[in-house]
Amino acid sequence: MTRIHNKRKKISDYFVILTACRIYLPQKMITSKKNIVSRSLRYVLKSITAGLFLATPLLAWSQVVDLVANNSGPINAFQGDGFEYVVTLTNNGQVAADGASFNISMPLRAQNVAATCSVEKAGDSVLGPDTGVTECPASFTIGNTLVAGVLPYLADQGEIKIRVTGSFGVGQSTVSSTAVIAVPDGFTEQVPSSNSSTVNTALGGDARLNVTKVMEPANPGPNDPVTYTVTFTNEGQAAVDGVIIRDHLTTTSSTSQYLSSLNADYLGCTTTGLAECPPDSEFVNGDLPSIGNSYGSYLFNTPAPKLPAGSSIQVRYTLSATPLTSCGISTHTLSNRAMFVNLPAGITNTGDTGLNSPYVRWQFPATASCPEANLAVTKTQTTPVSNPDGSWSTRYTIVARNDGVDAHGARLADYAQFTRNAGNATSTAHFVSCTPAGGAVCPTLPQTTTAMRPMFSETIDTFPANSSLTIVYDMVVTENTQCGIDAQQFENQARLSPPAGFQVRQRTDTVQTPIAATLPCPPAEFEIEKTQSTQTPISGVPFEYVVTVRNVGDVTADGAMWRDAMTATGLGAEFDATIVFNGCEATGGATCPPNNQFQTYNTRRSLNASGNGITYLLGSTPNYTSGRPIPQFPAKSDLTFRYTVTPYFDKDSCINGSGIISNSTVIRAPVGVTAETKSATVQMPVSCADVAITKAVLVEGQPSSFVTAGQALSYTIDLTNAGPGVANDVVFLDELPEAFVYNHQDGVSVRCESTGTVPAQCGDTITYDSSTHTLRSTIAALPANSRLRFTVTGVAGSEPGTYTNVAHAEIPTGLIDVNMGSNSSDVSIQIRNTQSPFTVTKVVDGLTQGLPVAMTFSGTVTCGAQPTQNWSIAIAAGATTGTSAPLTFYDREVCTVTENSPLPALPAGYEWVGSPQIANTTDTLGPTTARNVVVTNTARGWPQVATAKQLTQESGSRPGYAEAGERLDYTIRARNTGTGVATSHQFFEVLPAHTTLQAIIGGTSHDCAAGQSGPAVCTITVTEPIAVNSERQVVVQLQVIDPLPANVTELVNLITDDTTAPPPTVCDPTRPEHCVRTPLLDPAVTVRKSADPASGTAVKIDDEITYTLAVTVSNAPTKGVVHLHDTLGNGLELVSGSTTAPAGSACSVNPQLVHCELAANAAVGNHFFSYRAKVTADAVTSVRNSVAISGDDDPTCTNCTTEHRLVPPPEDATPVPVGGRWWILMLALLVAMHLHRRQRPSL
């Protein structure tokens, strides 16, 4: 079947597919391109191929797509500016993505959003609705928060751009827009990280606000109506939608009221630009309450719905006032002022007039003066008299006179006070009398009072001209006895004030009584230690305050007052917090205050002290400023208090760029003790910024996602701070993709520059970590409204695929960043896909002579979801390697090679070792680069090792003999006659008795070490491998013990070929090479010959004689071969096959000569050879046989000759030669006679 994942597909390709599935189309439809793209047929094709994709393994790979969403938009703008986002949606997969959906989130508070779609690249696919190429959606959802839709068809290599326009909202310093493309059902995404892209935009807040106010007429009379025109103008670059516009009234008069009425007539509101007026209901229209000297009377105080850059709002209204005519009202002014209040977050005003307009003032003249009352008051006292209880007494006399006109309603008051420290002093007044004169009437006075400020303050209802009142009272004063009070005065003052309608002029008279100083108080000394567990508060992370107050002096200070308070300024006052009192620890006899005196704020409260914010941590109420007493505070004691504070800052904007959170502790001496007031304060500086980073990719200077290998591209990364404060120590990080070829050594491939309205300084260096492909730079200070741009240039790599690049801005701990979500930005590039050839190389290890027979190796190659392909390699006999024909796969997939069982099977004597070693890699294929994977099989033949041993070196003086104390070197030759290399070959070595192991050369032993005494069995491993038809030697060095026991005659050293059988205990005569006998003495070899019948006896013709040669070995095994030569005498003939010999020895026959050999190393003992001989007719009177001996051991012979007498045959008998003519006739006669006898009848 034609493979359908080729880059460009023809109609005929699909006809082949359909034919293979037995679906036939009319020839007319096949030949007409116009018809084949008709809607009905396209959907048939689409349905069929979709089924094939799901059901056919060959086509399953075609369901893999590679979708990318790249969002580009403004890096910097001003609040309220218009915006355009260009979202590029691409497919770098091998098939079209039908039904891929997308959504684009809009910046917070965006307005007037609209969107359009265009096809930038049609792509390579041909199957799809309508046009068969990439299509925009017929319609999609458009709103101020989201733009979304579904792409009917996004072809391979297709590209769509969605352009979204609108305007930024107000109240955010940084906003974000994220574009996401979702893979349709039934498809698999190759690089999910490339399916989204975010643009962060720093919004400037330069508003340049101005307020003007015009009053008409400019100089109105007191009863003239006045028209005010108030204009609020935004001449800056940022919108201030939602800002409060306010107009309020106040007065400069000292009287509380000067108008009898005030009416506002609202005339309307107009705008310029795109500004919007507030609703009419927000403006006062009608009577206003009486105006005091406060800012509480607003004509309007309302948000401006819209006030974009270059716009204005104008409000007009008329005021009508009716002034009071009462006497004594001074000249006064009704002031009117307009202002901006509560600027939106991130807005900075740079207007010339600030946020307030100049005052406009409406002047009202003074009324006529009121008459002056001629009042007077005098006060006297008697000399103080001491009382028995320590108090003193005096009498006061007050005379109040009216020397002018009637002053009914005048007020008489009396005040008493200690001028320094009253402490526990008291006073009690006892009124004695009130005497009126001239028609005055006494007010009602208390009989007794302890009040001091005032003791009384009463109205004189009747106080005619030329009248008076005389008031007498006694005062008992108990002075403060506390120590440490300086000398002071007890002061008493009478006050007489005129009634309403008169000029205000109070009359007073004062008398004083001196009070002596008390004794000094004992001195105490305090210390405060205060710590905080962090210097940089983090929102939501608790920290601890620890306060220790100490009485380090020598005086008890019970009741010492202490308090603990939090204060915050600037940004600090914008924090919230919860505070938990964690307890008090007392030492040295001190006593902690009750727990209920400590504040616990379990719910979040503002650190702004105004309102219901957090202030004092100690006290019964948050505003308990005087502190609380320490119940017991003896000398040398201390108290430790702990608070856990959890700060919170989760606002989306900051009003202040910096501030301080402080905590202060104060301790004061109690009454009766003098000490210096001590305090301690800890502070946490806080800063607020709005750091954002936005990354864009440019291909040859234009925004794009697609790029070809080697094509130039660049990244721009903008780092901004839209917050009110400076962002210190910001770290810029950019993790460049591996597919981006970047020359970090040329000095120009990356650069930094300040591009914002406020200058910023780039970091000292931009470093590059080649292991992680990361650029890094630390920015010491990033001021508010500043921007740094990093530009990174390079070329696209050769590896096809989709690569996501993420840039980060890391802020230091403790810096408030109101929009952490804008601290990273990512874009993706797509390097177009290519193909690469793929081969497999087979290597056969372990056979030095190559394969014993020709073989075929085969297997599969699978690259990702692509169809699996087969490889095959034929390797001839004697060869060990070969390479398959090349296969072709699409790049950027991970490929895996497998192998089948080789054919045919290895012949006998060979085997495969382990599994094939396949050099698969996780590296993706390509691009356009040949890939070869080596598959290694290891085979081996069966090794066959035989060993032989001999004595090769001695340290003694008698070669071939074992001597006490000498070293004997035995050499074992291990020869491999098999088909495979023998590795770590093992055999048994049986150490002889009476020896000690010295060393093993060429081998190792796990069970015998140097010093091992015999007899012992040692398992020896040959160190080096033994190749086929080669051998290795192992030398075993032994030392003979000294002295040797008297009964020892030889040392017997045994070995085996391997360890498959138990080690031997005696020499095996069939394997003499496994046994080495080393004698201690020369062997004595004696040969004796005997015969059966015995020598000297008589034999006759045809008799057989058995001859036995007995070889006796004494002292030691034979060193050499003992040769026995036995020559048969006349009349003797060897019986064929009658020779016998000991194991390991043999005899050979040469007509009349029997040659026997006793093998070397023959053990001490008797060894017997035998054979039989027949006496022949050639014998005359006797038969004789002699044996001759020779050998290295100088054998001797006893009874070496045997002789037998011949018994002559009878004289009348003629011998008949066996087998002769006569012998046959006689035999026939005997047979006939025997048969005749059997046939005779019985008697």
Summary of the structure (lengths in Angstrom):
residues: 1243
radius of gyration: 62.6
end to end distance: 111.3
largest distance: 223.4
contacts: 4200
relative contact order: 0.06
helix: 7%
strand: 50%
